[in-house]
Amino acid sequence: MLKKASMFVFALPLFGCTTVPTSTRDSRLDDYTPKITAADFLYNPMETPIAQVYQTELAQPEISGATLIEDGLSAFVIRAAFARMATKTIDLQTYIYSNDFSSKVLVGELKNAADRGVKVRILLDDYGTNSDIVDVMLLNQHPNIEVKVFNTVRNRAKLLYYPQFLMDFNRLNSRMHNKLFIVDNIALITGGRNVGSNYFYPETASNFSDTDVLFLGDMTKYATDSFNDYWNYHLAIPASVFPKAKTKRAMKKVDDNIAAIQRKTKSSIKAYNTIINMAQHEYRSKNMDFSWGYGKFLADPPQKVEMTMREKEAYQGDIIKALYRLWEDTQDNVYMSAAYFVPGRGGLEHMLREEKDGVHLTIVTNSLASTNAPTVYAKWEKYRKKLIKSGADVYEFMLSAENLRGKEHDRERKQSSFSVLHSKTIVFDDDISWIGSFNLDPRSAYYNTENVAIFESRDFASKLRDMIIKDTQTSWRVTLENDQTRWTGMRPGDTTPRVYKRSPDTSIFRRAFKVITKIVPEKFV
């Protein structure tokens, strides 16, 4: 079977389909000339209008400000507002770009900034981009915008896209999962959100409940350094070599779509602009709720993608080392919101030891009903019982009432409309916060590249901790009764708690599928 698959992949070039380079060392890029260079960053970020608002606070050495972005609409509005306030540069790094309405509007904001002379760099992971002619790729035709695609698949034909993974599995199985939005090298947004309506707009069919942070100051320059590492790495391929991304007709269609949106939704555009203007005013009036402290930005090196399988499975980068060090230094408690939680044997032993030593763990993760990755949930189950027995408080994210159907307690999940926990946040001893793209699972630890921000501020940590505690109030408390798992919680409108003996809001088919997925090796979830 493998031999036949290999022959098929070797025969791909015979189909005559379009191919793109997988490395900038390819001779097809010998004549490539970057539009945005280091010279475009030879400015003082402290002299930008964004920095001037908090000039006094930012004058302190190594200081950073941080404010939580809890909901999707705020996450979008703040991105748009800061894009409008940009005067020098904008850098966007993302795993997923969904070419939907919210993404198109954000692309419009980036294009408007570029029209004003702002230099815009956009770095996309190839696996997270559905097409070579999505709007964000076409923006590369703008003189002030440069787009690159990280870790490309050579053959662009849809029919042949996935078979190529068989021949280059080690590289293509590892993805750039980093998420950064950097403005004028002074403002940084990072967290769990990709670019798409289901990360920004709560009424989408599949809505992600996520958390971002807006940082100002010292943290940003280290995030920019990380962005540069990826941007200049040989796996970052310029969009200019993607034939479809160079079509003038497609670019004209993007402009026409933006104009059509403006014509058809004049009243909505007016309301939208009012909201963006209000956000800018809130910032300029110093009404945003910033906490001040000291932080560290960490990211995996882009070289992680090309490590051998053995090297990846033995890999302990700065992120993992920092996580263990923070946990070892913790004295009292850890609060965690982890969308995909598979700690592994080593992680579990560490947590059990810390719990035994008096460090209490509270964790919120997805339920079987809410997760978009039942394979991950199947692996989480084998750790859950041991954590509960150790004394940890365990919660699983509850579907909202409007996402349920039926009248009995035995309700099933609507597959077309659900909410997924997507946060990756931790608070240590009510003092140090951890937030970023890093999931506590094997994929983040060993295969994908990730980034996290570690921020020391008791004021900020208390806000993030309170947000996690708030999530526990709308989650199922998972406990043991005679060694059997029980889910307890109250839906909106309930006057007494409900208790379930099986995963709430799930059908027998979903539970059966979860059981089947247990055969997938943990390292591949």
C-alpha positions as CSV (number, residue, x, y, z in Angstrom):
1,M,0.0,0.0,0.0
2,L,2.8,2.4,1.0
3,K,4.6,1.5,-2.2
4,K,1.6,2.4,-4.3
5,A,1.1,5.7,-2.4
6,S,4.8,6.5,-3.0
7,M,4.4,5.8,-6.8
8,F,1.4,8.1,-6.9
9,V,3.1,11.0,-5.2
10,F,6.2,10.6,-7.4
11,A,3.9,10.8,-10.4
12,L,2.4,14.1,-9.2
13,P,4.6,16.3,-11.5
14,L,3.2,14.4,-14.5
15,F,-0.2,15.9,-13.9
16,G,1.2,19.2,-15.1
17,C,-0.2,21.1,-12.1
18,T,1.2,24.3,-10.7
19,T,3.9,24.0,-8.1
20,V,5.5,26.5,-5.8
21,P,8.9,26.5,-4.0
22,T,9.1,25.0,-0.5
23,S,12.3,27.0,0.2
24,T,13.7,30.3,-0.7
25,R,16.8,28.4,-1.8
26,D,14.8,27.4,-4.9
27,S,16.2,29.0,-8.1
28,R,12.8,30.4,-8.9
29,L,13.4,32.9,-6.2
30,D,16.8,34.0,-7.3
31,D,15.4,37.3,-8.7
32,Y,13.1,37.9,-5.7
33,T,13.4,41.4,-4.2
34,P,11.7,42.2,-0.9
35,K,9.4,45.2,-0.9
36,I,9.7,45.7,2.9
37,T,13.2,45.7,4.4
38,A,15.0,46.4,7.7
39,A,15.2,50.1,6.6
40,D,11.5,50.4,7.0
41,F,11.9,49.7,10.7
42,L,14.5,52.3,11.4
43,Y,12.2,54.5,13.5
44,N,11.7,55.0,17.2
45,P,8.5,53.3,18.3
46,M,8.3,55.6,21.3
47,E,7.7,58.5,18.9
48,T,4.7,57.0,17.3
49,P,1.2,58.3,18.2
50,I,0.3,55.0,19.9
51,A,3.3,55.2,22.2
52,Q,2.8,58.9,22.9
53,V,-0.5,58.2,24.7
54,Y,1.4,56.3,27.5
55,Q,4.7,58.1,27.1
56,T,5.2,58.5,30.9
57,E,4.4,54.8,31.8
58,L,6.5,53.4,28.9
59,A,9.5,55.5,29.8
60,Q,10.2,53.1,32.7
61,P,12.9,50.5,31.7
62,E,11.6,47.2,30.5
63,I,8.0,48.0,31.4
64,S,4.9,46.7,29.6
65,G,1.2,47.3,29.8
66,A,-1.4,44.6,29.3
67,T,-5.2,44.6,29.0
68,L,-7.4,41.5,28.5
69,I,-9.5,41.0,25.4
70,E,-12.2,38.6,26.5
71,D,-14.7,38.5,23.7
72,G,-14.5,38.2,19.9
73,L,-16.1,41.4,18.9
74,S,-13.7,43.4,21.1
75,A,-10.8,41.4,19.6
76,F,-11.8,42.5,16.1
77,V,-12.6,46.1,17.1
78,I,-9.2,46.6,18.8
79,R,-7.3,45.1,15.9
80,A,-9.2,47.4,13.5
81,A,-8.7,50.5,15.7
82,F,-5.0,49.9,16.1
83,A,-4.6,49.3,12.3
84,R,-6.2,52.8,11.8
85,M,-3.8,54.3,14.4
86,A,-0.7,52.8,12.8
87,T,1.7,55.2,11.2
88,K,4.8,53.0,10.5
89,T,4.4,49.2,10.3
90,I,1.9,46.4,10.9
91,D,3.0,42.7,11.2
92,L,0.4,39.9,11.1
93,Q,1.3,36.3,11.8
94,T,-1.4,33.6,11.9
95,Y,-2.1,29.9,11.5
96,I,-5.6,30.1,10.1
97,Y,-6.9,32.8,7.7
98,S,-10.6,32.2,6.8
99,N,-11.7,34.2,3.8
100,D,-15.0,35.1,5.4
101,F,-16.7,38.4,6.1
102,S,-14.7,39.4,9.2
103,S,-11.5,38.5,7.5
104,K,-12.4,40.6,4.5
105,V,-13.2,43.6,6.6
106,L,-9.9,43.2,8.5
107,V,-8.0,42.9,5.2
108,G,-9.7,46.2,4.2
109,E,-8.3,47.8,7.3
110,L,-4.8,46.6,6.4
111,K,-5.2,47.8,2.9
112,N,-6.4,51.2,4.0
113,A,-3.3,51.5,6.3
114,A,-1.0,50.6,3.4
115,D,-2.7,53.2,1.3
116,R,-1.6,55.7,4.0
117,G,2.0,54.5,3.6
118,V,2.1,52.0,6.5
119,K,4.3,49.0,5.6
120,V,2.4,45.8,6.2
121,R,3.8,42.3,6.5
122,I,1.6,39.2,6.6
123,L,2.8,35.7,7.3
124,L,0.4,32.8,6.9
125,D,0.8,29.1,7.5
126,D,0.0,27.2,4.3
127,Y,-2.2,24.6,6.0
128,G,-4.4,27.3,7.5
129,T,-5.1,29.0,4.2
130,N,-7.8,27.5,2.0
131,S,-6.8,29.0,-1.3
132,D,-4.0,30.7,-3.3
133,I,-6.4,33.5,-4.2
134,V,-7.9,34.4,-0.8
135,D,-8.0,38.2,-0.4
136,V,-5.0,38.3,2.0
137,M,-2.8,36.6,-0.6
138,L,-3.9,39.1,-3.3
139,L,-2.9,42.0,-1.1
140,N,0.7,41.2,-2.0
141,Q,0.1,43.2,-5.2
142,H,-0.1,46.4,-3.1
143,P,3.3,48.3,-3.1
144,N,3.2,48.6,0.7
145,I,2.1,45.1,1.5
146,E,4.2,41.9,1.4
147,V,2.7,38.5,2.1
148,K,4.5,35.3,2.7
149,V,3.4,31.7,3.2
150,F,5.1,29.5,5.7
151,N,5.9,25.8,5.2
152,T,4.3,25.4,1.8
153,V,2.9,22.3,0.0
154,R,4.6,22.1,-3.3
155,N,1.7,21.1,-5.6
156,R,-1.3,23.4,-5.4
157,A,-3.9,21.2,-7.1
158,K,-6.6,20.4,-4.5
159,L,-6.8,16.7,-5.7
160,L,-3.1,16.3,-5.0
161,Y,-2.7,18.5,-1.9
162,Y,-3.1,15.9,0.8
163,P,-1.3,12.9,-0.8
164,Q,1.9,15.0,-0.7
165,F,1.9,14.6,3.1
166,L,2.7,11.0,2.7
167,M,6.1,11.8,1.2
168,D,7.0,14.8,3.4
169,F,5.1,14.0,6.5
170,N,7.7,15.1,9.1
171,R,7.8,18.7,7.7
172,L,4.2,19.1,6.6
173,N,2.8,17.6,9.9
174,S,4.4,20.5,11.8
175,R,2.7,23.8,11.4
176,M,3.3,27.4,12.3
177,H,0.7,27.9,15.0
178,N,2.0,31.3,16.2
179,K,-0.5,34.3,16.4
180,L,0.8,37.9,16.5
181,F,-0.6,41.3,15.5
182,I,2.0,44.0,15.9
183,V,1.5,47.7,15.3
184,D,4.3,50.3,15.1
185,N,6.6,47.9,17.0
186,I,4.9,49.2,20.2
187,A,1.5,47.4,20.4
188,L,1.1,43.6,20.4
189,I,-2.0,41.4,20.4
190,T,-1.4,37.8,21.0
191,G,-3.4,34.8,22.4
192,G,-5.4,32.0,20.9
193,R,-7.3,33.8,18.1
194,N,-6.7,33.1,14.4
195,V,-8.3,35.4,11.7
196,G,-11.9,34.4,10.9
197,S,-15.5,35.2,11.8
198,N,-15.7,32.2,14.2
199,Y,-13.0,33.8,16.3
200,F,-14.5,37.3,16.2
201,Y,-18.3,37.0,15.8
202,P,-20.4,35.1,18.4
203,E,-23.3,34.3,16.0
204,T,-21.3,32.0,13.7
205,A,-22.1,28.4,13.5
206,S,-18.9,27.3,15.2
207,N,-17.9,30.0,17.7
208,F,-14.6,29.9,19.5
209,S,-14.5,31.2,23.1
210,D,-11.0,32.7,23.3
211,T,-8.7,35.1,25.1
212,D,-6.3,37.7,23.7
213,V,-4.1,40.3,25.4
214,L,-3.1,43.7,24.1
215,F,0.4,44.5,25.2
216,L,2.2,47.9,25.0
217,G,5.9,48.4,25.4
218,D,8.9,46.2,26.0
219,M,7.2,42.9,25.2
220,T,6.5,44.0,21.6
221,K,10.1,44.3,20.5
222,Y,10.8,40.6,21.3
223,A,7.6,39.6,19.5
224,T,8.9,41.5,16.4
225,D,12.3,39.7,16.7
226,S,10.4,36.4,16.6
227,F,8.3,37.5,13.7
228,N,11.5,38.5,11.8
229,D,13.0,35.0,12.5
230,Y,10.1,33.4,10.7
231,W,9.8,36.1,8.0
232,N,13.4,35.6,7.0
233,Y,13.5,31.8,7.4
234,H,13.9,29.9,4.1
235,L,10.5,28.2,4.6
236,A,8.7,31.6,4.3
237,I,7.8,31.8,0.6
238,P,6.8,35.1,-1.0
239,A,3.2,35.2,-2.3
240,S,4.7,36.7,-5.5
241,V,5.6,33.2,-6.7
242,F,2.0,31.9,-6.4
243,P,0.6,32.3,-9.9
244,K,-3.0,32.7,-8.8
245,A,-2.0,35.3,-6.3
246,K,-0.7,37.5,-9.1
247,T,-3.8,37.8,-11.2
248,K,-4.9,41.4,-11.6
249,R,-8.5,40.3,-12.3
250,A,-8.6,38.7,-8.8
251,M,-7.2,41.8,-7.2
252,K,-9.8,43.9,-8.9
253,K,-12.4,41.6,-7.5
254,V,-11.2,42.2,-4.0
255,D,-11.4,46.0,-4.6
256,D,-14.9,45.6,-6.1
257,N,-16.0,43.4,-3.1
258,I,-14.8,46.1,-0.6
259,A,-16.7,48.8,-2.6
260,A,-19.8,46.6,-2.8
261,I,-19.8,46.0,1.0
262,Q,-19.6,49.8,1.5
263,R,-22.4,50.5,-0.9
264,K,-24.8,47.8,0.4
265,T,-24.3,48.4,4.1
266,K,-24.0,52.2,4.4
267,S,-25.9,52.3,7.7
268,S,-23.9,49.4,9.1
269,I,-20.6,50.9,7.9
270,K,-21.5,54.1,9.7
271,A,-22.2,52.2,12.9
272,Y,-19.0,50.2,12.4
273,N,-16.9,53.3,12.0
274,T,-18.5,54.8,15.1
275,I,-17.5,51.8,17.1
276,I,-13.9,51.8,15.8
277,N,-13.7,55.6,16.5
278,M,-15.0,55.0,20.1
279,A,-12.3,52.4,20.6
280,Q,-9.6,54.8,19.4
281,H,-11.0,57.5,21.7
282,E,-11.0,55.1,24.7
283,Y,-7.4,54.3,24.0
284,R,-6.3,57.9,23.5
285,S,-8.2,59.0,26.6
286,K,-6.4,56.3,28.6
287,N,-9.6,54.6,29.5
288,M,-8.5,51.1,28.6
289,D,-7.9,49.0,31.6
290,F,-4.1,48.5,31.5
291,S,-2.1,46.7,34.1
292,W,1.7,47.5,34.2
293,G,4.4,45.0,34.9
294,Y,7.3,43.0,33.5
295,G,7.1,40.3,30.9
296,K,8.9,37.9,28.6
297,F,7.9,36.8,25.1
298,L,8.9,33.3,24.1
299,A,8.5,31.5,20.7
300,D,9.8,28.3,19.2
301,P,12.4,28.7,16.5
302,P,11.2,28.1,13.0
303,Q,13.8,25.4,12.7
304,K,11.5,23.2,14.9
305,V,9.5,22.4,11.8
306,E,12.4,20.7,10.1
307,M,13.7,18.6,13.0
308,T,13.6,14.9,12.6
309,M,10.8,12.9,14.4
310,R,13.3,11.8,17.0
311,E,14.5,15.3,17.6
312,K,11.0,16.6,17.9
313,E,9.9,14.1,20.4
314,A,13.0,14.9,22.6
315,Y,12.6,18.6,22.1
316,Q,12.3,20.9,25.1
317,G,12.4,24.4,24.0
318,D,12.2,27.7,25.9
319,I,8.4,27.5,26.2
320,I,8.4,24.0,27.9
321,K,11.3,24.9,30.1
322,A,9.6,28.1,31.2
323,L,6.4,26.2,32.0
324,Y,8.1,23.7,34.2
325,R,10.1,26.4,35.9
326,L,7.0,28.5,36.7
327,W,5.2,25.5,38.1
328,E,8.1,24.5,40.3
329,D,8.3,28.1,41.7
330,T,4.6,28.2,42.4
331,Q,3.6,27.9,46.1
332,D,-0.2,28.0,46.3
333,N,-2.3,27.7,43.2
334,V,-2.6,27.4,39.5
335,Y,-5.6,28.4,37.4
336,M,-5.7,27.1,33.9
337,S,-8.0,27.4,30.8
338,A,-6.7,24.9,28.3
339,A,-8.7,24.2,25.2
340,Y,-6.9,21.0,24.3
341,F,-5.3,19.4,27.5
342,V,-3.2,16.3,27.1
343,P,-0.4,16.7,29.7
344,G,1.5,13.5,28.9
345,R,3.0,11.2,31.5
346,G,5.7,13.6,32.5
347,G,3.3,16.5,32.8
348,L,0.8,14.5,34.8
349,E,3.4,13.3,37.2
350,H,4.6,16.9,37.7
351,M,1.0,18.1,38.4
352,L,0.3,15.3,40.8
353,R,3.5,16.0,42.7
354,E,2.7,19.7,42.9
355,E,-0.8,19.0,44.1
356,K,0.6,16.7,46.8
357,D,2.9,19.5,47.8
358,G,0.0,21.9,48.3
359,V,-0.2,23.6,44.9
360,H,-3.9,23.5,44.1
361,L,-4.9,23.2,40.4
362,T,-8.1,24.5,38.9
363,I,-8.6,23.5,35.2
364,V,-11.2,24.4,32.6
365,T,-11.1,22.4,29.4
366,N,-13.5,21.4,26.7
367,S,-16.3,18.9,27.2
368,L,-16.9,16.2,24.7
369,A,-19.9,18.2,23.5
370,S,-18.0,21.5,23.1
371,T,-14.7,20.2,21.6
372,N,-14.0,20.4,17.9
373,A,-11.3,17.7,18.5
374,P,-12.9,14.5,20.0
375,T,-9.6,12.7,19.4
376,V,-7.9,15.1,21.9
377,Y,-10.8,14.7,24.4
378,A,-10.3,10.9,24.2
379,K,-6.7,11.3,25.4
380,W,-7.7,13.8,28.1
381,E,-10.0,11.3,29.7
382,K,-7.2,9.0,30.8
383,Y,-5.6,11.8,32.8
384,R,-8.8,13.3,34.2
385,K,-9.5,10.7,36.9
386,K,-6.0,10.8,38.3
387,L,-6.1,14.6,38.5
388,I,-9.5,14.6,40.3
389,K,-8.2,12.0,42.8
390,S,-5.2,14.1,43.5
391,G,-7.5,17.0,44.6
392,A,-7.6,19.1,41.5
393,D,-10.8,21.0,40.6
394,V,-11.7,19.9,37.0
395,Y,-14.3,21.6,34.8
396,E,-15.5,21.0,31.3
397,F,-16.9,23.7,29.1
398,M,-20.7,23.8,28.9
399,L,-22.7,24.4,25.7
400,S,-24.8,27.5,25.9
401,A,-28.6,27.0,26.2
402,E,-29.3,28.2,22.7
403,N,-27.0,25.6,21.3
404,L,-29.1,22.7,22.7
405,R,-32.2,21.0,21.5
406,G,-34.8,18.7,23.0
407,K,-36.7,19.0,26.3
408,E,-35.2,16.2,28.4
409,H,-31.9,16.2,30.3
410,D,-30.6,13.9,27.5
411,R,-30.2,16.7,25.0
412,E,-27.9,16.4,22.0
413,R,-25.5,18.8,20.5
414,K,-26.4,20.7,17.4
415,Q,-23.5,20.0,15.1
416,S,-24.3,23.1,13.0
417,S,-24.1,25.5,16.0
418,F,-21.7,25.1,19.0
419,S,-19.2,27.0,21.1
420,V,-15.7,25.7,21.5
421,L,-13.3,26.7,24.3
422,H,-10.1,27.9,22.6
423,S,-8.2,29.7,25.3
424,K,-4.6,28.8,26.3
425,T,-4.1,30.7,29.6
426,I,-2.6,30.0,33.0
427,V,-2.2,32.0,36.2
428,F,0.4,31.0,38.8
429,D,0.0,32.1,42.4
430,D,-2.3,35.0,41.5
431,D,0.8,36.8,40.2
432,I,2.2,35.5,36.9
433,S,0.1,35.1,33.8
434,W,0.7,32.9,30.8
435,I,-1.1,33.4,27.5
436,G,-0.4,32.6,23.9
437,S,-0.9,30.0,21.2
438,F,0.5,27.0,23.1
439,N,-1.9,24.2,23.9
440,L,-0.9,21.8,26.6
441,D,-0.7,18.8,24.3
442,P,1.9,16.9,22.3
443,R,1.2,18.7,19.1
444,S,2.2,22.1,20.6
445,A,5.0,20.6,22.6
446,Y,6.7,18.6,19.9
447,Y,5.4,19.4,16.4
448,N,3.9,22.9,15.8
449,T,5.7,26.1,16.5
450,E,4.1,28.3,19.2
451,N,4.5,31.5,21.1
452,V,3.6,32.6,24.6
453,A,3.7,35.8,26.7
454,I,4.6,35.5,30.4
455,F,3.6,38.6,32.4
456,E,4.3,39.4,36.0
457,S,1.7,41.7,37.4
458,R,-0.6,40.8,40.3
459,D,-3.2,43.3,39.1
460,F,-3.4,41.6,35.6
461,A,-3.2,38.1,37.0
462,S,-6.2,38.7,39.3
463,K,-8.2,39.8,36.2
464,L,-7.2,36.7,34.2
465,R,-7.8,34.4,37.2
466,D,-11.3,35.9,37.7
467,M,-12.1,35.3,34.0
468,I,-11.1,31.6,34.4
469,I,-13.2,31.4,37.6
470,K,-16.2,32.9,35.6
471,D,-15.8,30.2,33.0
472,T,-16.0,27.5,35.8
473,Q,-19.5,28.9,36.6
474,T,-20.8,28.0,33.1
475,S,-18.9,24.7,33.0
476,W,-19.6,21.2,34.3
477,R,-17.8,20.3,37.5
478,V,-16.4,16.8,36.9
479,T,-16.1,14.6,40.0
480,L,-16.0,11.0,41.0
481,E,-18.7,9.0,42.8
482,N,-17.7,5.4,43.6
483,D,-14.9,5.8,41.1
484,Q,-17.4,6.7,38.4
485,T,-17.3,10.1,36.6
486,R,-20.1,12.6,37.3
487,W,-20.8,15.9,35.6
488,T,-22.6,18.5,37.8
489,G,-23.8,22.0,36.8
490,M,-26.6,24.4,36.2
491,R,-27.9,25.6,32.9
492,P,-29.3,29.1,32.5
493,G,-32.7,29.1,34.2
494,D,-32.1,26.1,36.4
495,T,-32.8,26.4,40.1
496,T,-31.1,23.1,41.1
497,P,-28.0,21.5,39.8
498,R,-28.2,18.7,37.2
499,V,-26.0,15.6,37.5
500,Y,-25.0,13.4,34.6
501,K,-23.5,10.0,34.5
502,R,-22.3,10.4,30.9
503,S,-20.9,13.3,28.9
504,P,-23.7,15.9,28.8
505,D,-25.3,17.1,25.5
506,T,-23.8,14.3,23.4
507,S,-25.3,11.7,21.2
508,I,-24.5,8.0,21.3
509,F,-22.7,8.5,18.0
510,R,-20.4,11.2,19.3
511,R,-19.6,9.1,22.3
512,A,-18.9,6.1,20.1
513,F,-16.7,8.1,17.8
514,K,-14.7,9.3,20.8
515,V,-14.1,5.7,21.8
516,I,-12.9,4.8,18.3
517,T,-10.5,7.7,18.2
518,K,-8.7,6.2,21.3
519,I,-6.7,4.1,18.8
520,V,-4.9,7.2,17.5
521,P,-1.5,7.4,19.0
522,E,-1.3,10.2,21.6
523,K,1.6,11.9,19.9
524,F,-0.4,12.6,16.8
525,V,-3.5,14.2,18.4
